[in-house]
């Protein structure tokens, strides 16, 4: 499994865990639906750090979680501690 596939799988799982649709993420982040769908299915050629940060904030996780091979998305510690570790950029 390559990094793009890992990112796509983790993005889909996190979206499903929070019952988010592509349109929900679009409204929350301003990232185009086309870009979100490409990321969801591993069809992207690259991704900007700013995009990853926006997705992490919207999905209440850390940016590096998208790249973990075995991320435990349902653990309480994961969902409770994300705000302490996510950095917001203005």
Secondary structure, DSSP 8 states (H G I E B T S, - for coil): --HHHHHHHHHHHHHHHTT--HHHHHHHH---HHHHHHHHTT--S---HHHHHHHHHHTTS-GGGGG-TT--TT-HHHHHHHHHH-----
